[in-house]
Amino acid sequence: MILDFLVSYAWIVWIALILLFGIIELTTLEFTFLMLAIGSLGGLLSGFLGAPWWLRILIAGVLSVLLLFALRPALLRALKKGGDPALSNVDALLGLAGTVTNDFSGNANHVKLANGETWTARLSGTDRTLVEGERVVVTAIEGATAVVVPAERTDT
């Protein structure tokens, strides 16, 4: 009797799962729950075609797994394909050239970077003294301090 009731109203459970997975997908945007929602749709449609309850669950599960491994990676690649390739934040500063604004020998001093920003800087990897106007290259960012090394000279 209970099994007959569940089989008769299983379409409500499938619709609830589709809605639940759809709502979760809207918050995550990773296509995982979209694949589960489509799998649940397969379970719902197989129920309308008269499949037994165990086949509905099997169809939903197999369809979800196939979509997760076959379609989801392609969708993620397509989603990221049009992204902005420009670096931002700290990544954009690494490798950026700059000019020493005052003499220093490794203690925190200042450099003006090619993007126009003035940063507190620390010399890395050498004990030499940098003089005002000397060219440097940013190798790392540690908090609000740019770690710099002297730039290679290009004598022409």
Residue frames relative to the residue before (quaternion, step in Angstrom):
aa qw qx qy qz dx dy dz
M 1.0000 0.0000 0.0000 0.0000 0.00 0.00 0.00
I 0.6880 0.4531 -0.2864 0.4892 3.60 0.84 -0.93
L 0.6353 0.5251 -0.3275 0.4619 3.57 1.01 -0.79
D 0.6356 0.5177 -0.3281 0.4694 3.60 1.03 -0.75
F 0.6330 0.5291 -0.3230 0.4637 3.56 1.03 -0.80
L 0.6794 0.4920 -0.2900 0.4608 3.60 0.90 -0.97
V 0.6526 0.5059 -0.3172 0.4665 3.58 0.98 -0.81
S 0.6546 0.5306 -0.3084 0.4415 3.58 1.00 -0.83
Y 0.7977 0.2685 -0.1231 0.5258 3.57 0.97 -0.83
A 0.2855 0.7801 -0.5081 0.2276 3.58 1.16 0.51
W 0.5731 0.6067 -0.3870 0.3921 3.59 1.09 -0.57
I 0.6093 0.5442 -0.3527 0.4562 3.59 1.13 -0.59
V 0.6378 0.5151 -0.3212 0.4741 3.57 1.02 -0.81
W 0.6511 0.5116 -0.3230 0.4584 3.62 0.94 -0.84
I 0.6619 0.4899 -0.3146 0.4722 3.59 0.92 -0.83
A 0.6320 0.5229 -0.3337 0.4646 3.59 1.00 -0.77
L 0.6508 0.5054 -0.3167 0.4698 3.60 0.98 -0.81
I 0.6362 0.5251 -0.3296 0.4592 3.58 0.95 -0.85
L 0.6738 0.4874 -0.2895 0.4740 3.59 0.90 -0.91
L 0.6506 0.5159 -0.3155 0.4593 3.58 0.93 -0.89
F 0.6866 0.4658 -0.2875 0.4785 3.58 0.84 -0.96
G 0.6301 0.5362 -0.3329 0.4523 3.60 1.04 -0.69
I 0.6634 0.4927 -0.3047 0.4737 3.58 0.95 -0.83
I 0.6485 0.4988 -0.3212 0.4770 3.58 0.95 -0.82
E 0.6303 0.5383 -0.3341 0.4488 3.60 1.00 -0.77
L 0.6356 0.5381 -0.3282 0.4458 3.57 1.01 -0.75
T 0.7008 0.4428 -0.2766 0.4860 3.59 1.11 -0.53
T 0.7364 0.4136 -0.2438 0.4767 3.61 1.07 -0.60
L 0.1037 -0.8407 0.5185 0.1168 3.61 1.04 -0.80
E 0.4702 0.6592 -0.4530 0.3731 3.57 0.90 0.97
F 0.4672 -0.7118 0.3949 0.3451 3.59 1.32 0.05
T 0.4567 0.6798 -0.4674 0.3328 3.63 1.18 0.03
F 0.7423 0.4004 -0.2310 0.4851 3.56 0.71 -1.03
L 0.5452 0.5746 -0.4078 0.4541 3.59 1.21 -0.30
M 0.6524 0.5039 -0.3137 0.4712 3.58 0.98 -0.81
L 0.6418 0.5069 -0.3163 0.4807 3.60 1.07 -0.73
A 0.6332 0.5197 -0.3298 0.4693 3.59 1.05 -0.72
I 0.6583 0.4895 -0.3155 0.4771 3.59 0.98 -0.79
G 0.6143 0.5327 -0.3395 0.4729 3.58 1.09 -0.69
S 0.6484 0.5027 -0.3104 0.4802 3.58 1.01 -0.80
L 0.6051 0.5401 -0.3481 0.4701 3.56 1.10 -0.64
G 0.6181 0.5323 -0.3310 0.4744 3.57 1.10 -0.69
G 0.6381 0.5131 -0.3158 0.4794 3.57 1.06 -0.75
L 0.6442 0.5187 -0.3148 0.4657 3.57 1.01 -0.82
L 0.6934 0.4765 -0.2833 0.4603 3.59 0.84 -0.96
S 0.6399 0.5071 -0.3396 0.4670 3.60 1.01 -0.72
G 0.6076 0.5389 -0.3509 0.4661 3.61 1.13 -0.53
F 0.6486 0.5070 -0.3179 0.4703 3.58 1.02 -0.76
L 0.6816 0.4724 -0.2823 0.4823 3.58 1.19 -0.56
G 0.6072 -0.6189 0.3248 0.3779 3.56 1.30 0.15
A 0.3651 0.7304 -0.5064 0.2769 3.62 1.15 0.36
P 0.5268 -0.6119 0.4702 0.3562 3.61 -1.10 0.59
W 0.6911 -0.5209 0.3126 0.3915 3.56 -1.23 0.56
W 0.6713 0.5002 -0.3182 0.4448 3.60 0.94 -0.79
L 0.6372 0.5134 -0.3242 0.4746 3.60 1.12 -0.61
R 0.5930 0.5662 -0.3527 0.4509 3.58 1.10 -0.68
I 0.6731 0.4843 -0.2846 0.4810 3.56 0.92 -0.97
L 0.6439 0.5229 -0.3130 0.4626 3.58 0.97 -0.83
I 0.6548 0.5056 -0.3058 0.4712 3.59 0.93 -0.89
A 0.6571 0.5078 -0.3098 0.4630 3.58 0.91 -0.90
G 0.6831 0.4929 -0.2903 0.4539 3.59 0.89 -0.89
V 0.6818 0.4793 -0.2900 0.4705 3.57 0.86 -0.97
L 0.6531 0.5105 -0.3162 0.4613 3.58 0.92 -0.85
S 0.6467 0.5202 -0.3178 0.4584 3.59 0.96 -0.83
V 0.6766 0.4868 -0.2938 0.4678 3.59 0.86 -0.94
L 0.6447 0.5166 -0.3263 0.4594 3.60 0.93 -0.84
L 0.6773 0.4863 -0.2927 0.4681 3.57 0.91 -0.88
L 0.6235 0.5501 -0.3379 0.4409 3.58 1.02 -0.78
F 0.7715 0.3642 -0.1926 0.4849 3.57 0.90 -0.87
A 0.7312 0.4175 -0.2453 0.4805 3.62 1.09 -0.52
L 0.7956 0.3326 -0.1628 0.4795 3.61 0.73 -1.01
R 0.6335 0.5827 -0.3409 0.3782 3.60 0.91 -0.87
P 0.6665 0.4887 -0.3419 0.4473 3.68 0.79 -0.80
A 0.6467 0.5109 -0.3232 0.4650 3.59 1.00 -0.77
L 0.6475 0.5105 -0.3196 0.4668 3.59 0.99 -0.77
L 0.6468 0.5108 -0.3230 0.4653 3.59 0.99 -0.79
R 0.6390 0.5104 -0.3287 0.4724 3.61 0.98 -0.80
A 0.6639 0.5005 -0.3031 0.4657 3.58 0.92 -0.86
L 0.6403 0.5296 -0.3233 0.4528 3.58 1.03 -0.74
K 0.7341 0.4163 -0.2292 0.4851 3.59 0.95 -0.85
K 0.4885 0.7004 -0.4134 0.3162 3.58 1.24 -0.35
G 0.7586 0.3883 -0.2081 0.4801 3.58 0.89 -0.83
G 0.4001 0.7475 -0.4585 0.2664 3.59 1.24 0.17
D 0.5842 -0.5776 0.4468 0.3541 3.54 -1.26 0.43
P 0.3056 -0.7874 0.5048 0.1786 3.63 -0.55 1.08
A 0.4949 0.6759 -0.4280 0.3391 3.58 1.24 -0.21
L 0.4339 -0.6808 0.5270 0.2654 3.54 -1.03 0.85
S 0.1089 -0.7956 0.5930 0.0599 3.56 -1.15 0.56
N 0.8074 0.2819 -0.2263 0.4664 3.51 -1.38 0.26
V 0.8410 -0.1070 0.0948 0.5219 3.59 -0.94 -0.87
D 0.6105 0.5736 -0.3560 0.4141 3.60 1.00 -0.75
A 0.6579 0.5132 -0.3133 0.4536 3.59 1.04 -0.69
L 0.6646 0.5173 -0.3082 0.4424 3.60 1.14 -0.47
L 0.5825 0.5958 -0.3828 0.3989 3.59 1.11 -0.57
G 0.8038 0.2209 -0.2022 0.5140 3.56 -0.81 1.08
L 0.4968 0.6622 -0.4231 0.3682 3.59 1.27 -0.06
A 0.4122 -0.7063 0.5214 0.2436 3.58 -0.99 0.84
G 0.0178 -0.7946 0.6068 0.0038 3.52 -1.25 0.45
T 0.3468 -0.7126 0.5718 0.2118 3.53 -1.36 0.13
V 0.4609 -0.6710 0.5086 0.2804 3.56 -0.96 0.91
T 0.2633 -0.7943 0.5294 0.1394 3.60 -0.81 0.98
N 0.7824 0.0380 -0.0623 0.6185 3.60 1.27 -0.23
D 0.6163 -0.5701 0.3878 0.3804 3.60 -1.12 0.63
F 0.1716 0.7776 -0.5989 0.0844 3.57 -1.07 0.74
S 0.2806 -0.7727 0.5558 0.1238 3.51 -1.25 0.56
G 0.8105 -0.2312 0.1158 0.5255 3.58 0.92 0.78
N 0.5996 0.5289 -0.3779 0.4669 3.59 1.17 -0.34
A 0.6619 -0.5113 0.3553 0.4174 3.56 -1.22 0.33
N 0.1402 0.7525 -0.6269 0.1449 3.54 -0.72 1.17
H 0.5600 -0.6524 0.4175 0.2941 3.58 -1.19 -0.22
V 0.0713 -0.7505 0.6547 0.0541 3.49 -1.29 0.63
K 0.2939 -0.7100 0.6054 0.2072 3.53 -1.20 0.60
L 0.3055 -0.7851 0.5196 0.1423 3.55 -0.63 1.22
A 0.6835 -0.5100 0.3466 0.3906 3.55 -1.27 0.42
N 0.6621 0.5001 -0.3134 0.4617 3.61 1.14 -0.49
G 0.6230 -0.5822 0.3192 0.4135 3.59 1.32 0.11
E 0.5812 0.5885 -0.3770 0.4168 3.61 1.23 -0.20
T 0.2693 -0.7255 0.6074 0.1795 3.55 -1.16 0.69
W 0.0841 -0.8156 0.5722 -0.0168 3.54 -0.75 1.14
T 0.4757 -0.5674 0.5739 0.3500 3.51 -1.30 0.48
A 0.0714 -0.8310 0.5517 -0.0067 3.57 -0.82 0.97
R 0.1509 -0.7444 0.6436 0.0942 3.50 -1.32 0.53
L 0.4161 -0.7104 0.5184 0.2313 3.52 -0.96 0.96
S 0.1266 -0.8098 0.5719 0.0347 3.56 -0.91 0.92
G 0.8542 0.2524 -0.1611 0.4251 3.53 -1.18 0.70
T 0.7812 0.2219 -0.1585 0.5615 3.61 1.15 0.12
D 0.3830 -0.7256 0.5253 0.2255 3.55 -1.19 0.51
R 0.4723 0.7050 -0.4327 0.3044 3.58 1.21 -0.01
T 0.4695 -0.6610 0.5132 0.2816 3.54 -1.25 0.40
L 0.2614 -0.7475 0.5903 0.1563 3.53 -0.96 0.87
V 0.2444 -0.7753 0.5676 0.1304 3.55 -0.94 0.87
E 0.6682 -0.5073 0.3645 0.4042 3.52 -1.27 0.46
G 0.7783 0.3108 -0.2564 0.4816 3.55 -0.94 0.96
E 0.5411 0.6210 -0.4119 0.3898 3.62 1.22 -0.24
R 0.4551 -0.6956 0.4974 0.2481 3.54 -1.11 0.79
V 0.0485 -0.7824 0.6209 -0.0005 3.57 -1.06 0.85
V 0.2499 -0.7326 0.6095 0.1714 3.56 -1.35 0.26
V 0.4270 -0.6953 0.5211 0.2503 3.58 -0.95 0.91
T 0.1411 -0.8037 0.5746 0.0630 3.60 -0.82 1.02
A 0.7979 -0.0200 0.0266 0.6018 3.59 1.17 -0.47
I 0.2479 -0.7129 0.6270 0.1928 3.53 -1.35 0.25
E 0.0426 -0.7835 0.6199 -0.0110 3.56 -0.77 1.07
G 0.8008 -0.1093 0.0232 0.5884 3.55 -0.11 1.29
A 0.7604 -0.2880 0.2521 0.5246 3.56 -0.62 -1.18
T 0.5924 0.5575 -0.3574 0.4589 3.58 1.23 0.43
A 0.2938 -0.7351 0.5875 0.1679 3.54 -0.94 0.97
V 0.2514 -0.7392 0.6058 0.1526 3.57 -0.83 1.00
V 0.0502 -0.8368 0.5439 -0.0375 3.58 -0.59 1.19
V 0.1619 -0.7230 0.6577 0.1358 3.51 -1.40 0.32
P 0.5899 -0.5631 0.4144 0.4040 3.59 -1.12 0.48
A 0.4465 -0.6812 0.5115 0.2738 3.58 -1.02 0.83
E 0.5323 -0.5972 0.4830 0.3559 3.55 -1.16 0.59
R 0.3997 -0.7167 0.5185 0.2404 3.53 -0.93 0.86
T 0.1656 -0.7622 0.6187 0.0941 3.50 -1.06 0.81
D 0.0794 -0.8118 0.5785 0.0040 3.57 0.01 1.29
T 0.0568 -0.8124 0.5802 0.0061 3.54 -0.74 1.09
